[in-house]
């Protein structure tokens, strides 16, 4: 097996290295109010993401990170320490849910599981893996669920 490495010095995995049920756990990221507000100002400037007092009388009942902020943090965690896929994490579609808000003080990590591995019938050099990633806070509460179809290269012949 050729020695290839992706982010964090981890062994990079080809589609052929994956199996249904295989699990990955990322490192952590601690979120604070300043990060939530900074992201919201730039990308999702709604009151419940910008001001705790204004957020008290909303559905969120307090300052909450944008779902897109949670998604971006999930991607960061998976790239840096969660999914060591050869060629990176390349999405081809998926389903995204936010079952509960992400709050200041949350320490997030991502737990991922391979649900399906399918070599391409028309492109022998690649295939698709379906991966379910749950982003959880320090209490184990799920704040995001992403089921993504990812494109991965196959191991080269003789590799």
N, C-alpha and C positions, 0 to 999 in steps of 0.2 A: 504494500500500500504506500503510495507516494505521501510524503509528509507535507501537508498543506495546512496553513493556519490562517484563521480569520481573527477578528477583534479579540483582544485580551489574551492572545497567545494560545487560544484553545484550538484543538484539532478541528479543522473545517470538515463538515459532513456533506457528502453527496447524497442524492436521492437514494442511492443503493444502500447507504448506511442506516437509513431510517426504517423503523418498524412500527406497526400499529401498537399503540399503548406506551410507546417510548415517551419519557417525561423529562422536562427541563425546568429548572428553577433559576430565576435571575437573582442578581444582587438587589439592593434596596435604594430607594430615593425618598428623602424626607422633604415633604412639601410644607411651605409656610405661606402665610397670607401675602407677603410681598411677591412671591412667585406667582400666586394666583392672580393678583391684581395686575402685575406686569404683563402676563399673558393675555388677560382680558382686555387691557387697554389696546394692545396690539391687534388681537384677532377676534375677540368676542365681547365687545363693550356693552354688556348688559349689566344692570344695576346689581343683580344678585352675585355677579362675579367681581364687582368693583368696590362694594362698600358693605361691610358687615351690618351696619345699622339699617341701611336700605333693604338688605336681604332678609331681615327678620320677619317682615310681613309678606314674604313670598312663599311659594311652594317649598322652597329649600330651607326656610326658617333659619337662615344664617348664611354667611359667606360660603360659597361652594365653587370649586374649580369648574371651568368649562369642561364639558365632555371631551372636547377636542384637545384640551390641555392634558387630560387623563390619557387620551389616545396617543398624544405625542410622547408623554412620559413612558407609556407602555412600549412604544417603538424604541425609545432610547435604552430602556432596560433590556429589551430583547436583543438589540444590536450589540450592546456592550457586554452582556453576560448571560443572556438567556438562550438564544437560538444560534448556535455556531454553524450556520449553513454556508457552504461554499458558494461564492458569488453574492452573498448578502441575502437579505430578506426582501424578496421581490413578490409583491402581491398581484393577484389576478382576480380579485373580488373577495367578497366576504359578507359577514353579518356582524353588526356591532350593536351592543346594548350597554346601557349604564343603569344597573339596577338600584344603585344608591349613590348619593353625592360623595365626591372626594372633598375633604375638608382640610383646613390648615392644621398642621400637626400630624397628618397621616404619614405613615412610613409605608410606601408602596413596594411591592414586589410582584413578579409575574410568574405564574405556574402554567406551563404549556404542556399539552399532550398531543401526540400525533394520532389523528383519527383515521387517516386514509393515505395510502401511498400508491400512486398510479403512474407508471411509465407511459410516456406518450406513444401512441400508435403511429404517428406520422413524423415525429422528430426523435430519433433514437438517442440523441444527445441530452435529452431533458425529460422532465416529467412534472407531476403535480403532487404536492403533499397538502392535505387538509389538516390544519393545526388549530386547536382550541386553546386560547390563552385567556386565563382569568387573572385580572389585576386585583390584588387584595391589599387591604390595609393591615396595620399592626394587630388588629383584633381578629383577622381572618375573614372580615367582611368583604364580599366581592363587590368592587366598585365599577368594574368593566368586564364584559365578556366579548371576546372577538373570536369568531370562527373564520379563519382566512384560508383561501386557496393560494398556495405559494408555488412559484416556479423554481425548480432546482435543477442543476445540471446532473447528469449521470456521470458515473466514474468512467473516465476514458479507458478504452481498451488497453490492456497491459499496464493500467495504473494502479 
